[in-house]
Amino acid sequence: MPRITVATENVAPVQIHYEDHGSGRPVVLIHGYPLNGNSWERQERELLANGYRVISYDRRGFGRSSQPTGGYDYDTFASDLSALLEHLDLQAVALVGFSMGTGEVARYLSTYGSGRVRKAALLGAIPPFLLKTTDNPAGVDAEVFEGIKAAIVKDRYAYLEDLFNDFYNVDVFGGSRISDRAWQASFVVAAGASPHATYACVDSWLTDFRGDLEKVDVPTLVVHGTEDRILPISATAERLPALIDDVRLVRIEGGPHNIAWTHPEEVNRALLEFLAE
């Protein structure tokens, strides 16, 4: 299994698992919480077929990467991404993030610049800022996130069940755009993630990305479902055109949070057109 070491915890290496397939211009896929790199299968297939080199990786704490008890913040996540890009010496890369992965894209570009990056795509975006504050009245009350952490502590598996029901809008798309088996596969992946990471990542969702977005200087595609129950479009994607200079917003009508799985035709079309330009 290809891995890179990004840190140590006590005497153990903290390693990031990645997959690197195909040739051509590189596309790096950054998964959402609480999944892994394999969650991009409906995009990877099409990207490879269209001549791209596709790199995916598992965020620390998830999938086949190490499960340390530290580093669950966006500075560290972006550092892990930077280590991977340097290890593979990727140039003119397109960074494509979903959900939590969109935060990595924003923080990486803000911190490390766009020297290696030609384009960015944000699917089911978490920026600009989820927390409700005096200067961010459209945000969510802090008590909501404390409730999520309490639910994880009480019964992580019950929390994951509720999460995935809203992740895919199962009451609308169950049995059609999301099968019972596909839902179950997501649950199995999430259940195998680090319990500590599952809990600790919640605090990272409160990251203020507004300053990061001002530094994004590459063409950016934003794709978001209009019925996203996890990250509502009005609080996230629809605010981004005012914060990123060169941005295109594509709305997936009726789409839930994980549009990459439920609406792959629309998502892939938008992504491939954007990458080809």
ZIFENDA-V454052 format. One line per field, one symbol per residue. ss: DSSP state (2 for helix, 1 for strand, 0 for the rest). phi: phi as a letter, one per 30 degrees, with the letter a starting at -180 (. if undefined). burial: 1 if it has 16 or more other ideal C-beta (glycine too) atoms within 10 Angstrom, else 0. A space follows every 50 residues. Layout:
BEGIN
ss = ???
phi = ???
burial = ???
END
This chain:
BEGIN
ss = 00111111100111111111100001111100000022222222222220 00111110000000000000000222222222222222000011111102 22222222222200001111111000000010100100010222222222 22220222222222222002222100010222222222222000222222 22220000022220000011111110000000222022220000001111 110000002222022222222222220
phi = .dbbccabbhccdcccdbbbbibjddbcccdcdccbdddcedceeddddc icdccbbceejbhcddbdcbjcbdddedddddddddechdbhdccbcbhe dddedddddddcicecccabbbchdcdcadddbdcbdddceedddddddd ddddaeddddddedddechddcceibdbdeddedddddddddddeddedd deddddddcdddddcdbbebcbbbddcdcdbeddcbedcdedccdcbbcc ccdiddddddcdbdddddddddddddd
burial = 00110110000001111111010011111111111110110011011101 01111111111111111100111101111111011011010011111111 11111111110101011011111111111100000100110000100110 11000100110011001111001000110000100110110011001111 11011010100110010111111111110111101111110011001111 010011111111110111011101100
END
